[in-house]
Amino acid sequence: MGCLILGTAPCSLAWGPMMQTMMSVLMAVTVATGGQAAAGAEKAVVGVRPEMEKIVAGKGATAVLARISEGDRSGGGRRSWSGAVGVRDVKSGGRPSAAGYFRIGSVTKTFVATVVLQLVDEGKVRLDDPIERHLPGLVPGGAGITVRALLNHSSHLYDYMSEPGYSTNRWRGDARFRSYKPGELLKVAFAKELPDDGEWHYSNTNYVVLGLLVGKLTGRSYGEEVERRILRPLKLRHTVVPGDRAGVPSPHAKGYEPMPRLVDATRMNPSLDWAAGEMISTTADLERFMSALLGGKLTSAASLRAMKTTVKTKAGFAYGLGLQAYPLPCGTVWGHSGELIGYMTFAFRSDAGRSMVLSINPSTRNPSTEEVMGIAAKALCGRS
């Protein structure tokens, strides 16, 4: 499951040819947190709602969910708006729930990175430790690859999802229900090497290795540690580490793949993604997680600074330790995007404390950079 780099080559994967325009828009809006949305969030919604409608009615998504929240820099005092447009199911119709579940793809990486940085805070690992020290013999050239390099994708490890049949961005027929073990994924990855071109390469392989590192350091699976360290303390009751389970909890809007007609791609065994992208969540839970992380509530200040120390890419953003940094008119926003078949996710927060979580169920193509960043600017910068 690749990260979503809209309109760029390093890790975006093109969808199928353009199809006919989808059905008319159905709008469901809820106001969260027991009161009126903050004035800034209200203003942002005026600009965001029409853009959501355009993506569904004119540009081919079956459903779009969004949440815009405003609070202080530490993540407190949040007021939020949540909305959904489109249909839950293209056959039976029905409005999607603004509280619906969806596959978050590579946003999983931010959860994994947070656990690793917590282990750094506890003195169990250092960012500049070679991975060979903790997982001897696992990674070719592991003596020269640090934990930091795995977290920011500067390890130069080949991405196993670049191999045919190993990408959850593509329809895989009945193979989508197959169960994979992390060792199988690494065997595919380590059979090839990237060219020594000095470029930054996004690789899902890095986070499979990090998932194994968490297991080695704690004696528990990465999923158990995510639940123990993040989901339970933050009361993220609608966030799931699914393992081999193929379904998405209800309520949810179905995800589709054009083949050239729409095929229901909602159910799949996400073990092919594992620690690189298997998780399921909601807009409210992702907003709470990003606000807690970037508000300094999940790691030490030093570890958060390390997470926000970026390397340059040619992908339209800079990359830190499990965090993407995007430039917007009002400044840099932090978070992560994710994509796998049927679902696209964007979860970002500004330094001023405003958050945006966007889930898109595409049907004909990925939205353009301009479309998504336009929504982000309106949501996070208050531009309408």
Backbone hydrogen bonds in HBPLUS format (Angstrom, degrees):
<---DONOR---> <-ACCEPTOR-->    atom                        ^
c    i                          cat <-CA-CA->   ^        H-A-AA   ^      H-
h    n   atom  resd res      DA  || num        DHA   H-A  angle D-A-AA Bond
n    s   type  num  typ     dist DA aas  dist angle  dist       angle   num
A0008-THR N   A0005-ILE O   3.33 MM   3  5.78 159.9  2.37 134.5 129.4     1
A0086-GLY N   A0026-LEU O   3.07 MM  60  5.18 130.3  2.33 131.7 144.7     2
A0028-ALA N   A0084-ALA O   2.85 MM  56  5.23 161.6  1.89 166.0 166.1     3
A0084-ALA N   A0028-ALA O   2.82 MM  56  5.23 152.6  1.90 159.5 166.0     4
A0030-THR N   A0082-SER O   2.89 MM  52  5.40 174.0  1.90 160.8 162.0     5
A0082-SER N   A0030-THR O   3.08 MM  52  5.40 167.0  2.09 162.8 163.0     6
A0032-ALA N   A0080-SER O   3.16 MM  48  5.30 146.5  2.28 132.9 140.3     7
A0041-ALA N   A0038-ALA O   3.01 MM   3  5.16 112.0  2.49  99.7 115.9     8
A0042-GLU N   A0038-ALA O   2.78 MM   4  6.07 157.1  1.83 159.0 166.8     9
A0043-LYS N   A0039-ALA O   2.97 MM   4  6.22 158.6  2.02 149.0 153.8    10
A0044-ALA N   A0040-GLY O   2.97 MM   4  6.23 154.4  2.04 144.2 151.6    11
A0045-VAL N   A0041-ALA O   2.91 MM   4  6.15 152.4  1.99 148.9 155.9    12
A0046-VAL N   A0042-GLU O   3.29 MM   4  6.65 147.4  2.40 145.7 152.8    13
A0047-GLY N   A0044-ALA O   3.01 MM   3  5.42 129.5  2.27 106.1 118.3    14
A0048-VAL N   A0044-ALA O   2.91 MM   4  6.14 150.8  1.99 148.6 158.3    15
A0049-ARG N   A0045-VAL O   2.93 MM   4  5.70 175.5  1.93 151.9 153.2    16
A0051-GLU N   A0048-VAL O   2.98 MM   3  5.23 118.7  2.36 104.4 120.4    17
A0052-MET N   A0048-VAL O   2.97 MM   4  6.30 154.3  2.04 159.2 167.5    18
A0053-GLU N   A0049-ARG O   3.05 MM   4  6.34 159.3  2.10 151.4 157.0    19
A0054-LYS N   A0050-PRO O   2.90 MM   4  6.15 149.1  2.00 143.8 152.1    20
A0055-ILE N   A0051-GLU O   3.11 MM   4  6.37 159.7  2.16 149.0 152.8    21
A0056-VAL N   A0052-MET O   3.28 MM   4  6.61 156.0  2.34 147.8 153.5    22
A0057-ALA N   A0053-GLU O   2.77 MM   4  5.87 168.5  1.79 162.0 162.6    23
A0058-GLY N   A0054-LYS O   2.77 MM   4  5.14 153.1  1.84 136.0 144.8    24
A0059-LYS N   A0054-LYS O   3.12 MM   5  6.41 127.2  2.42 150.6 157.2    25
A0061-ALA N   A0055-ILE O   3.02 MM   6  5.77 172.6  2.02 135.4 136.8    26
A0363-SER N   A0060-GLY O   2.96 MM 303  5.43 121.0  2.32 127.6 142.1    27
A0062-THR N   A0361-ASN O   2.88 MM 299  5.67 158.2  1.93 176.4 170.4    28
A0087-VAL N   A0062-THR O   2.88 MM  25  5.95 162.6  1.91 162.0 165.4    29
A0361-ASN N   A0063-ALA O   2.91 MM 298  5.27 167.2  1.93 163.5 160.9    30
A0064-VAL N   A0085-VAL O   3.02 MM  21  5.38 156.2  2.08 143.9 146.8    31
A0085-VAL N   A0064-VAL O   2.92 MM  21  5.38 156.3  1.98 152.2 160.1    32
A0065-LEU N   A0359-SER O   2.81 MM 294  5.01 162.5  1.84 149.3 155.4    33
A0359-SER N   A0065-LEU O   2.84 MM 294  5.01 167.9  1.86 146.0 149.2    34
A0066-ALA N   A0083-GLY O   2.95 MM  17  5.42 158.7  1.99 157.5 157.3    35
A0083-GLY N   A0066-ALA O   2.95 MM  17  5.42 161.2  1.98 151.0 154.4    36
A0067-ARG N   A0357-VAL O   2.89 MM 290  5.21 139.1  2.06 149.1 156.5    37
A0357-VAL N   A0067-ARG O   2.96 MM 290  5.21 156.2  2.02 147.7 154.6    38
A0068-ILE N   A0081-TRP O   2.89 MM  13  5.33 157.2  1.95 153.7 161.2    39
A0081-TRP N   A0068-ILE O   2.86 MM  13  5.33 154.9  1.92 152.6 161.0    40
A0069-SER N   A0355-SER O   3.00 MM 286  5.02 161.7  2.03 134.7 139.7    41
A0355-SER N   A0069-SER O   2.82 MM 286  5.02 157.5  1.87 137.4 145.0    42
A0070-GLU N   A0079-ARG O   2.87 MM   9  5.40 151.7  1.95 148.4 157.7    43
A0079-ARG N   A0070-GLU O   2.88 MM   9  5.40 143.8  2.02 142.1 153.0    44
A0071-GLY N   A0353-GLY O   3.31 MM 282  5.22 137.6  2.50 114.1 125.8    45
A0072-ASP N   A0076-GLY O   2.94 MM   4  5.48 161.4  1.97 149.6 155.6    46
A0075-GLY N   A0072-ASP O   3.00 MM   3  5.41 163.3  2.03 115.4 120.0    47
A0088-ARG N   A0094-GLY O   2.72 MM   6  5.38 157.7  1.77 147.6 152.1    48
A0254-LYS N   A0088-ARG O   2.96 MM 166  6.09 167.1  1.97 163.0 158.7    49
A0093-GLY N   A0089-ASP O   2.66 MM   4  4.97 140.2  1.82 144.4 152.0    50
A0100-GLY N   A0097-SER O   3.00 MM   3  4.93 154.8  2.06 112.4 111.9    51
A0101-TYR N   A0251-PRO O   2.86 MM 150  6.25 162.3  1.89 159.1 158.1    52
A0102-PHE N   A0281-SER O   2.95 MM 179  5.76 140.7  2.11 154.6 165.9    53
A0281-SER N   A0102-PHE O   3.00 MM 179  5.76 159.9  2.04 162.6 164.2    54
A0104-ILE N   A0279-MET O   3.03 MM 175  5.88 164.7  2.05 143.6 148.6    55
A0107-VAL N   A0104-ILE O   3.23 MM   3  5.63 166.2  2.25 134.4 132.9    56
A0108-THR N   A0105-GLY O   3.00 MM   3  6.07 169.7  2.01 129.6 133.0    57
A0109-LYS N   A0106-SER O   2.89 MM   3  5.39 146.1  2.00 110.8 119.0    58
A0110-THR N   A0107-VAL O   3.08 MM   3  5.55 138.7  2.25 109.4 119.0    59
A0111-PHE N   A0108-THR O   3.02 MM   3  5.30 123.7  2.34 105.2 119.2    60
A0112-VAL N   A0108-THR O   3.09 MM   4  6.47 161.3  2.13 155.6 160.7    61
A0113-ALA N   A0109-LYS O   2.82 MM   4  5.99 165.3  1.84 152.0 156.3    62
A0114-THR N   A0110-THR O   3.01 MM   4  6.07 150.7  2.10 137.9 145.6    63
A0115-VAL N   A0111-PHE O   3.12 MM   4  6.48 155.9  2.18 149.6 155.0    64
A0116-VAL N   A0112-VAL O   3.02 MM   4  6.37 160.7  2.06 153.0 158.3    65
A0117-LEU N   A0113-ALA O   2.91 MM   4  6.18 159.6  1.96 152.0 157.2    66
A0118-GLN N   A0114-THR O   2.95 MM   4  6.20 144.7  2.08 144.7 154.7    67
A0119-LEU N   A0115-VAL O   3.00 MM   4  6.33 149.0  2.10 147.2 155.6    68
A0120-VAL N   A0116-VAL O   2.93 MM   4  6.32 140.3  2.09 142.0 153.9    69
A0121-ASP N   A0117-LEU O   2.96 MM   4  6.24 156.0  2.02 143.2 148.9    70
A0122-GLU N   A0118-GLN O   3.01 MM   4  6.31 136.0  2.21 137.7 149.8    71
A0124-LYS N   A0119-LEU O   3.01 MM   5  5.44 152.3  2.08 166.2 161.0    72
A0123-GLY N   A0120-VAL O   2.97 MM   3  5.13 160.6  2.01 108.7 114.7    73
A0129-ASP N   A0126-ARG O   3.05 MM   3  5.24 165.7  2.07 111.6 114.0    74
A0148-ARG N   A0127-LEU O   2.81 MM  21  4.88 146.1  1.93 155.9 144.8    75
A0147-VAL N   A0129-ASP O   3.01 MM  18  5.99 139.2  2.18 159.9 171.0    76
A0133-ARG N   A0130-PRO O   2.99 MM   3  5.66 151.0  2.08 117.8 124.7    77
A0131-ILE N   A0145-ILE O   2.82 MM  14  6.06 164.2  1.84 172.4 167.7    78
A0134-HIS N   A0131-ILE O   3.12 MM   3  5.54 137.5  2.31 108.5 118.6    79
A0135-LEU N   A0131-ILE O   2.87 MM   4  5.94 162.1  1.90 163.9 170.0    80
A0132-GLU N   A0142-GLY O   3.33 MM  10  4.72 150.0  2.43 115.0 108.4    81
A0138-LEU N   A0135-LEU O   3.18 MM   3  5.77 163.0  2.22 138.5 138.6    82
A0142-GLY N   A0139-VAL O   2.88 MM   3  4.87 135.3  2.08 143.1 134.2    83
A0144-GLY N   A0141-GLY O   2.95 MM   3  5.75 159.2  2.00 124.1 130.1    84
A0145-ILE N   A0142-GLY O   3.30 MM   3  4.99 168.6  2.32  99.9 103.0    85
A0150-LEU N   A0146-THR O   3.14 MM   4  6.54 145.4  2.27 144.1 153.0    86
A0151-LEU N   A0147-VAL O   3.04 MM   4  6.34 157.8  2.09 150.1 156.1    87
A0152-ASN N   A0148-ARG O   2.98 MM   4  6.27 151.4  2.06 153.0 160.0    88
A0154-SER N   A0149-ALA O   2.91 MM   5  4.73 141.6  2.06 137.3 144.4    89
A0162-SER N   A0159-ASP O   2.91 MM   3  5.60 165.1  1.94 122.5 126.3    90
A0163-GLU N   A0160-TYR O   3.13 MM   3  5.74 165.9  2.15 115.5 120.0    91
A0166-TYR N   A0163-GLU O   3.04 MM   3  5.57 156.3  2.09 143.4 142.7    92
A0170-ARG N   A0167-SER O   3.39 MM   3  5.83 160.7  2.43 110.5 112.8    93
A0341-ILE N   A0168-THR O   2.71 MM 173  5.88 170.9  1.72 151.0 150.0    94
A0175-ALA N   A0172-ARG O   3.01 MM   3  5.37 132.2  2.25 144.8 139.7    95
A0176-ARG N   A0173-GLY O   3.15 MM   3  5.93 167.5  2.16 118.7 122.7    96
A0177-PHE N   A0174-ASP O   3.14 MM   3  5.93 171.4  2.14 122.3 124.5    97
A0178-ARG N   A0175-ALA O   3.08 MM   3  5.26 166.3  2.10 110.7 114.6    98
A0269-ASN N   A0176-ARG O   2.75 MM  93  5.98 168.3  1.77 153.5 157.6    99
A0184-GLU N   A0181-LYS O   2.96 MM   3  5.39 130.2  2.22 110.9 123.6   100
A0185-LEU N   A0181-LYS O   3.35 MM   4  6.80 152.9  2.43 151.1 158.5   101
A0186-LEU N   A0182-PRO O   3.01 MM   4  6.35 157.3  2.06 154.5 160.9   102
A0187-LYS N   A0183-GLY O   2.98 MM   4  6.12 147.7  2.08 141.4 150.1   103
A0188-VAL N   A0184-GLU O   3.25 MM   4  6.55 154.0  2.32 144.1 149.3   104
A0189-ALA N   A0185-LEU O   3.05 MM   4  6.35 159.1  2.10 144.6 150.7   105
A0190-PHE N   A0186-LEU O   2.80 MM   4  5.90 166.8  1.82 157.1 159.3   106
A0191-ALA N   A0188-VAL O   3.40 MM   3  5.47 154.7  2.47  99.9 107.2   107
A0192-LYS N   A0189-ALA O   3.39 MM   3  6.12 170.2  2.40 116.4 119.2   108
A0197-ASP N   A0195-PRO O   2.82 MM   2  5.51 128.2  2.09 111.2  95.0   109
A0206-ASN N   A0203-SER O   3.22 MM   3  5.88 145.4  2.35 113.8 119.8   110
A0207-TYR N   A0204-ASN O   3.12 MM   3  5.64 128.8  2.39 109.5 120.4   111
A0208-VAL N   A0205-THR O   3.16 MM   3  5.16 132.4  2.40  98.4 111.4   112
A0209-VAL N   A0205-THR O   3.10 MM   4  6.42 162.8  2.13 157.8 161.3   113
A0210-LEU N   A0206-ASN O   2.99 MM   4  6.30 151.7  2.07 139.0 147.6   114
A0211-GLY N   A0207-TYR O   2.95 MM   4  5.96 146.2  2.06 129.9 138.3   115
A0212-LEU N   A0208-VAL O   3.15 MM   4  6.48 152.4  2.23 145.2 151.7   116
A0213-LEU N   A0209-VAL O   2.88 MM   4  6.21 146.3  1.99 144.9 155.7   117
A0214-VAL N   A0210-LEU O   2.94 MM   4  6.23 160.1  1.98 152.8 155.9   118
A0215-GLY N   A0211-GLY O   3.22 MM   4  6.48 156.2  2.28 140.2 146.4   119
A0216-LYS N   A0212-LEU O   2.92 MM   4  6.20 154.0  1.99 148.6 155.5   120
A0217-LEU N   A0213-LEU O   2.95 MM   4  6.18 160.8  1.98 157.5 161.9   121
A0218-THR N   A0214-VAL O   3.04 MM   4  6.04 145.0  2.17 147.4 155.7   122
A0219-GLY N   A0215-GLY O   2.84 MM   4  5.25 148.0  1.94 139.9 146.6   123
A0225-GLU N   A0221-SER O   3.07 MM   4  6.41 155.4  2.13 150.9 157.8   124
A0226-VAL N   A0222-TYR O   2.86 MM   4  6.17 152.0  1.94 150.1 158.0   125
A0227-GLU N   A0223-GLY O   2.99 MM   4  6.22 161.8  2.03 148.4 153.1   126
A0228-ARG N   A0224-GLU O   2.85 MM   4  6.02 160.8  1.89 147.0 152.9   127
A0229-ARG N   A0225-GLU O   2.84 MM   4  5.73 162.5  1.87 148.6 153.0   128
A0230-ILE N   A0226-VAL O   2.94 MM   4  5.41 149.7  2.03 137.5 144.9   129
A0231-LEU N   A0226-VAL O   3.07 MM   5  6.41 162.5  2.10 147.2 152.5   130
A0232-ARG N   A0227-GLU O   2.98 MM   5  5.89 164.4  2.00 158.7 158.7   131
A0234-LEU N   A0230-ILE O   3.08 MM   4  5.98 159.5  2.12 149.9 155.7   132
A0236-LEU N   A0231-LEU O   2.80 MM   5  4.76 160.1  1.84 145.5 149.4   133
A0235-LYS N   A0232-ARG O   3.03 MM   3  4.87 152.3  2.11 101.5 110.2   134
A0240-VAL N   A0280-ILE O   2.76 MM  40  5.04 162.8  1.79 146.8 152.2   135
A0280-ILE N   A0240-VAL O   2.98 MM  40  5.04 159.5  2.02 147.2 152.3   136
A0245-ARG N   A0242-PRO O   3.19 MM   3  5.39 164.9  2.21 128.7 127.1   137
A0268-MET N   A0246-ALA O   3.05 MM  22  4.53 156.7  2.11 128.1 127.9   138
A0265-ALA N   A0255-GLY O   2.80 MM  10  5.42 159.4  1.85 140.7 144.9   139
A0257-GLU N   A0263-VAL O   2.93 MM   6  5.20 148.9  2.02 142.2 152.4   140
A0263-VAL N   A0257-GLU O   2.80 MM   6  5.20 147.3  1.91 137.5 148.1   141
A0259-MET N   A0261-ARG O   2.73 MM   2  4.90 150.2  1.81 118.2 128.3   142
A0273-ASP N   A0270-PRO O   2.92 MM   3  5.50 149.5  2.02 114.9 123.5   143
A0274-TRP N   A0270-PRO O   3.21 MM   4  6.51 157.6  2.26 147.0 153.6   144
A0276-ALA N   A0273-ASP O   2.89 MM   3  5.29 148.4  1.99 142.5 141.6   145
A0277-GLY N   A0274-TRP O   3.10 MM   3  5.84 164.6  2.12 120.6 124.9   146
A0278-GLU N   A0274-TRP O   3.03 MM   4  5.04 141.2  2.18 167.9 156.1   147
A0286-LEU N   A0282-THR O   3.03 MM   4  6.20 168.1  2.05 154.9 158.4   148
A0287-GLU N   A0283-THR O   2.98 MM   4  6.06 154.9  2.05 143.7 150.8   149
A0288-ARG N   A0284-ALA O   3.04 MM   4  6.25 157.0  2.09 145.1 151.2   150
A0289-PHE N   A0285-ASP O   2.91 MM   4  6.17 158.8  1.96 151.2 157.1   151
A0290-MET N   A0286-LEU O   2.95 MM   4  6.11 177.0  1.95 155.8 156.4   152
A0291-SER N   A0287-GLU O   2.97 MM   4  6.02 157.3  2.02 145.8 152.7   153
A0292-ALA N   A0288-ARG O   2.95 MM   4  6.08 154.7  2.02 144.4 151.2   154
A0293-LEU N   A0289-PHE O   2.86 MM   4  6.08 169.7  1.87 160.4 163.2   155
A0294-LEU N   A0290-MET O   2.91 MM   4  5.85 166.2  1.93 148.8 151.9   156
A0295-GLY N   A0291-SER O   2.86 MM   4  5.49 121.9  2.21 127.1 140.7   157
A0297-LYS N   A0292-ALA O   2.86 MM   5  5.12 161.1  1.89 168.6 162.4   158
A0296-GLY N   A0293-LEU O   3.10 MM   3  5.46 159.3  2.14 110.8 114.2   159
A0304-LEU N   A0300-SER O   2.99 MM   4  6.28 155.5  2.05 150.1 156.9   160
A0305-ARG N   A0301-ALA O   2.96 MM   4  6.20 153.6  2.03 145.7 152.9   161
A0306-ALA N   A0302-ALA O   3.00 MM   4  6.27 151.1  2.08 141.8 149.9   162
A0307-MET N   A0303-SER O   2.89 MM   4  6.19 151.8  1.97 145.5 153.1   163
A0308-LYS N   A0304-LEU O   3.05 MM   4  6.29 141.4  2.21 141.5 151.3   164
A0308-LYS N   A0305-ARG O   3.14 MM   3  5.09 124.5  2.46  92.3 106.5   165
A0309-THR N   A0306-ALA O   3.15 MM   3  5.09 164.3  2.18 104.4 107.6   166
A0321-LEU N   A0307-MET O   2.98 MM  14  4.38 159.1  2.02 119.4 125.6   167
A0311-VAL N   A0319-TYR O   2.76 MM   8  5.41 149.6  1.85 141.5 146.8   168
A0319-TYR N   A0311-VAL O   3.12 MM   8  5.41 166.6  2.14 151.8 154.8   169
A0318-ALA N   A0325-ALA O   3.06 MM   7  5.10 160.3  2.10 144.7 147.2   170
A0325-ALA N   A0318-ALA O   2.86 MM   7  5.10 156.7  1.92 150.3 150.7   171
A0320-GLY N   A0323-LEU O   2.75 MM   3  5.02 173.4  1.76 160.8 162.6   172
A0324-GLN N   A0335-GLY O   2.66 MM  11  5.38 175.7  1.66 159.8 161.4   173
A0335-GLY N   A0324-GLN O   3.08 MM  11  5.38 144.8  2.21 149.2 155.8   174
A0326-TYR N   A0333-VAL O   2.96 MM   7  5.37 158.5  2.01 154.2 159.2   175
A0333-VAL N   A0326-TYR O   2.89 MM   7  5.37 161.1  1.92 154.7 160.7   176
A0328-LEU N   A0331-GLY O   2.93 MM   3  5.15 149.3  2.03 126.4 136.4   177
A0331-GLY N   A0328-LEU O   2.94 MM   3  5.15 167.6  1.96 117.7 120.8   178
A0334-TRP N   A0349-ARG O   2.91 MM  15  5.36 169.3  1.92 149.7 148.3   179
A0349-ARG N   A0334-TRP O   2.77 MM  15  5.36 144.5  1.89 145.3 156.9   180
A0336-HIS N   A0347-ALA O   3.02 MM  11  5.63 149.9  2.11 147.4 155.2   181
A0347-ALA N   A0336-HIS O   3.02 MM  11  5.63 160.9  2.06 157.2 163.4   182
A0338-GLY N   A0345-THR O   2.81 MM   7  4.94 148.1  1.91 143.2 143.5   183
A0345-THR N   A0338-GLY O   2.83 MM   7  4.94 162.1  1.86 143.2 144.9   184
A0340-LEU N   A0343-TYR O   3.12 MM   3  5.64 164.0  2.14 159.7 162.6   185
A0343-TYR N   A0340-LEU O   2.90 MM   3  5.64 171.2  1.91 153.8 156.1   186
A0344-MET N   A0360-ILE O   2.80 MM  16  5.04 137.6  1.98 148.6 160.2   187
A0360-ILE N   A0344-MET O   2.82 MM  16  5.04 163.0  1.85 145.8 151.6   188
A0346-PHE N   A0358-LEU O   2.82 MM  12  5.05 144.8  1.94 148.9 156.9   189
A0358-LEU N   A0346-PHE O   2.77 MM  12  5.05 158.8  1.81 150.6 157.6   190
A0348-PHE N   A0356-MET O   2.90 MM   8  5.41 167.8  1.92 160.8 163.6   191
A0356-MET N   A0348-PHE O   2.86 MM   8  5.41 160.0  1.90 157.8 159.8   192
A0350-SER N   A0354-ARG O   2.84 MM   4  5.43 163.6  1.87 158.8 163.3   193
A0353-GLY N   A0350-SER O   3.03 MM   3  5.45 163.2  2.06 111.5 116.9   194
A0372-VAL N   A0368-SER O   3.21 MM   4  6.54 169.7  2.22 160.4 160.1   195
A0373-MET N   A0369-THR O   2.83 MM   4  5.83 165.4  1.85 157.4 162.2   196
A0374-GLY N   A0370-GLU O   2.84 MM   4  5.59 136.4  2.03 130.4 141.9   197
A0375-ILE N   A0371-GLU O   3.17 MM   4  6.45 152.8  2.25 140.8 146.7   198
A0376-ALA N   A0372-VAL O   2.90 MM   4  6.21 159.8  1.94 148.3 154.6   199
A0377-ALA N   A0373-MET O   2.86 MM   4  6.00 155.3  1.92 142.4 148.2   200
A0378-LYS N   A0374-GLY O   3.14 MM   4  6.37 157.9  2.20 143.5 149.0   201
A0379-ALA N   A0375-ILE O   2.82 MM   4  6.01 157.3  1.87 154.0 161.2   202
A0380-LEU N   A0376-ALA O   2.74 MM   4  5.66 168.0  1.76 153.5 157.4   203
A0381-CYS N   A0377-ALA O   2.85 MM   4  5.14 142.7  1.99 127.3 137.2   204
